[in-house]
């Protein structure tokens, strides 16, 4: 079940990215960063009627607040990156997150991985390299060096590193609450943090938020479904395994980029995707 939920989370994440990139033609990265949190909340709040709300201790609040502070930066960088660069040249670098997750959950949560699982995580990251294989004609390290030559890719690398920390802290918060409570509290705090900046940006750019409601709620629904499946899955398995499967969102992002935005080099991207799937399969049977 955690495998299926992780896969769904990746699909909804890629869908939210596609909707966000489309909306970025009109709204600024700061506004979209706010939309991804604020417009997800209406879809999540009704779930409180069906769960027991736990007592939230200091570990929960410290973990959530740290997540919000880090994600305030990463969400903005994420939206800025997919606005200025192709989805297939930015989102694939999130595949590096599992590499960082080989270390961070061990330090914070004391989690350990099997040899098969570790091989799977490494394959996921190798697949990420292959996604940029078309750039290898300029040198074997070019797919990695491209990170520093393309501002969108570089920002996404920072996001990948930060996500490895917030994913681990998020699981710690879940261990002291439950997936639904964590999702709602986290999104609500992040939305409140973004609100004054987003409203100021909307006024500055003369963007009528009410007229963008349909587009914004599409992004919000995708993000709400992503969050619920993400936090539910991560509560049942090691962080590195769950995030590795969720990173199959790279494949969905590549297809969205090709179908919706006419992005190229699909063959190399899908080849890398096959390697990612191989790694994900190893993780599933670890």
C-alpha positions in Angstrom: 0.0 0.0 0.0 2.8 2.5 0.8 4.3 1.8 -2.6 1.0 2.6 -4.4 0.4 5.7 -2.2 4.0 7.0 -3.0 3.4 6.5 -6.7 0.1 8.4 -6.5 1.8 11.2 -4.5 4.4 11.5 -7.3 1.7 11.7 -9.9 -0.2 14.4 -8.1 3.0 16.3 -7.4 3.9 16.3 -11.2 0.3 17.3 -12.0 0.5 20.3 -9.6 3.9 21.2 -11.2 2.3 21.2 -14.7 -0.6 23.3 -13.5 1.8 25.7 -11.7 4.1 26.1 -14.8 1.1 26.9 -16.9 -0.2 29.4 -14.4 3.3 30.9 -14.1 2.7 32.7 -17.4 0.4 35.0 -15.5 1.2 34.7 -11.8 4.6 35.2 -10.2 6.5 32.5 -8.3 5.6 34.0 -4.9 1.9 33.9 -5.7 2.0 30.3 -7.0 4.0 29.2 -4.0 1.2 30.6 -1.8 -1.5 29.1 -4.0 0.0 25.6 -3.7 -0.5 25.7 0.1 -3.5 28.0 0.6 -5.8 26.5 -2.0 -5.1 22.9 -0.9 -6.5 23.6 2.6 -10.2 23.7 1.7 -9.9 20.1 0.3 -8.1 18.9 3.4 -10.1 20.4 6.2 -13.2 18.1 5.9 -10.9 15.2 6.7 -10.7 16.4 10.3 -14.3 15.1 10.7 -13.2 11.5 10.2 -10.1 11.3 12.4 -9.2 11.6 16.0 -7.1 14.8 16.6 -4.2 13.8 18.8 -2.5 15.8 21.5 0.4 17.7 19.8 3.6 17.8 21.8 6.7 19.9 21.5 8.5 17.5 19.2 5.7 17.9 16.7 5.7 21.7 16.8 9.4 22.0 16.6 9.5 19.6 13.6 6.7 21.3 11.8 8.0 24.9 12.4 11.4 23.9 11.1 9.7 22.3 8.0 7.8 25.5 7.4 10.8 27.8 7.7 12.8 25.6 5.3 10.0 25.1 2.8 9.2 28.8 2.7 12.5 29.1 0.8 12.3 25.9 -1.1 8.8 26.4 -2.4 9.6 29.8 -3.8 12.8 28.5 -5.4 10.9 25.5 -6.8 8.2 27.8 -8.4 10.9 30.1 -9.7 12.9 27.3 -11.2 10.0 25.7 -13.2 9.0 29.1 -14.4 12.4 30.0 -15.9 13.4 26.6 -17.2 11.8 23.5 -18.7 10.2 20.9 -16.4 12.5 18.2 -17.9 15.6 20.3 -17.1 14.6 21.1 -13.5 12.3 18.5 -11.9 14.6 15.6 -12.7 17.2 16.9 -10.3 14.8 16.1 -7.5 15.9 12.5 -8.1 19.0 13.4 -6.1 17.0 13.7 -2.9 17.2 9.9 -2.2 21.0 10.1 -2.1 20.9 12.7 0.7 18.2 10.5 2.4 20.8 7.7 2.8 22.3 9.8 5.6 19.9 12.3 7.1 17.1 9.9 8.3 19.8 7.7 9.9 21.0 10.7 11.9 17.5 12.1 12.9 15.3 9.0 13.0 17.9 6.2 13.4 16.5 4.5 10.2 18.6 1.9 8.4 18.3 0.6 4.8 19.0 -2.9 3.4 21.7 -3.5 0.8 19.0 -4.0 -1.9 17.2 -0.8 -0.9 20.4 1.2 -1.0 21.1 -0.2 -4.5 17.6 0.9 -5.5 18.2 4.4 -4.2 21.5 4.7 -6.1 19.8 3.5 -9.3 17.2 6.2 -8.9 19.9 8.8 -8.8 21.8 7.2 -11.8 18.5 7.4 -13.7 18.4 11.1 -12.9 21.8 11.5 -14.6 20.6 9.7 -17.7 17.6 12.0 -17.9 20.2 14.7 -18.8 22.3 12.4 -21.0 21.9 14.5 -24.1 24.3 17.0 -22.4 27.0 14.3 -22.0 28.1 15.0 -25.6 29.8 18.1 -24.1 31.6 16.0 -21.5 30.9 13.1 -19.2 30.2 15.4 -16.2 28.2 17.8 -18.2 24.8 16.6 -16.9 26.0 17.4 -13.4 27.8 20.6 -14.4 24.6 21.8 -16.1 23.3 22.3 -12.7 25.6 25.2 -12.2 25.2 26.6 -15.7 21.4 26.7 -15.6 19.9 28.8 -12.8 16.7 26.7 -12.8 18.6 23.5 -12.3 20.8 25.0 -9.6 17.8 26.2 -7.6 16.3 22.7 -8.0 19.5 21.1 -6.5 19.0 23.3 -3.4 15.4 22.2 -3.3 16.5 18.5 -3.5 18.8 19.0 -0.5 16.2 20.8 1.5 13.6 18.2 0.7 15.7 15.5 2.2 15.7 17.4 5.5 12.0 18.3 5.5 10.9 14.8 4.5 12.7 13.5 7.5 11.4 16.1 9.9 7.9 15.6 8.4 8.0 11.9 9.4 9.2 12.8 12.9 6.1 15.1 13.2 3.9 12.3 12.0 5.3 10.0 14.6 4.0 12.5 17.2 0.6 13.0 15.5 -0.9 11.4 12.3 -0.7 12.0 8.6 -3.9 14.0 8.2 -3.2 16.3 11.1 0.4 16.9 10.0 -0.8 17.7 6.5 -3.3 20.3 7.6 -1.2 22.0 10.2 1.8 22.1 7.9 0.0 23.5 4.9 -1.9 26.0 7.0 1.2 27.4 8.6 3.0 27.6 5.3 0.0 29.3 3.7 -0.1 31.9 6.5 3.6 32.5 6.1 3.3 33.1 2.3 0.0 35.2 2.5 1.4 38.8 3.1 4.1 38.3 0.5 1.7 36.9 -2.1 -0.9 39.6 -1.6 1.7 42.3 -1.9 3.0 40.7 -5.1 -0.5 40.4 -6.5 -1.1 44.1 -5.8 2.2 45.0 -7.4 1.5 43.1 -10.5 -2.2 44.0 -10.6 -3.3 40.4 -10.6 -6.9 39.8 -9.6 -6.8 36.7 -7.5 -10.6 36.1 -7.7 -10.4 35.8 -11.5 -7.7 33.1 -11.2 -9.8 30.9 -8.8 -10.4 28.0 -11.2 -6.7 27.7 -12.1 -5.7 28.1 -8.4 -8.1 25.5 -7.1 -6.8 23.0 -9.7 -3.3 23.5 -8.3 -4.7 23.3 -4.7 -6.6 20.0 -5.3 -3.5 18.3 -6.8 -1.4 19.5 -3.9 -3.9 18.3 -1.3 -4.0 14.8 -2.9 -0.2 14.9 -3.0 0.1 15.8 0.7 -2.4 13.2 1.9 -0.8 10.3 0.0 2.7 11.5 0.8 2.3 11.7 4.6 0.3 8.5 4.8 2.9 6.6 2.8 5.9 8.0 4.7 4.3 7.0 8.0 4.6 3.3 7.0 8.1 2.9 5.6 11.6 4.3 5.7 11.9 7.9 4.3 14.4 7.0 1.6 12.2 4.3 0.2 9.1 6.4 0.1 10.8 9.4 -1.5 12.5 7.2 -4.1 9.2 5.9 -5.3 7.6 9.4 -5.2 10.4 10.6 -7.4 8.8 8.6 -10.2 7.0 12.0 -10.5 10.0 12.8 -12.8 8.5 10.6 -15.5 5.1 12.2 -15.2 6.8 15.6 -15.3 8.7 14.7 -18.5 5.5 13.5 -20.2 3.7 16.7 -19.1 6.5 18.8 -20.4 6.4 17.0 -23.7 2.6 17.0 -24.1 1.7 20.4 -22.7 4.8 22.5 -23.3 6.4 20.8 -26.3 9.7 20.1 -24.5 12.2 17.9 -26.4 14.8 15.1 -25.7 12.0 12.8 -24.5 13.9 9.7 -25.6 16.8 10.3 -23.2 14.4 11.4 -20.4 12.4 8.1 -20.8 15.6 6.0 -20.8 16.5 7.5 -17.5 13.0 6.8 -16.4 13.5 3.1 -17.0 16.5 3.1 -14.8 14.6 5.0 -12.1 11.8 2.4 -12.3 14.4 -0.4 -11.9 15.6 1.3 -8.8 12.1 1.8 -7.5 11.4 -1.9 -8.1 14.4 -2.9 -6.0 13.2 -0.6 -3.2 9.7 -2.2 -3.3 11.2 -5.6 -2.7 13.9 -4.6 -0.2 
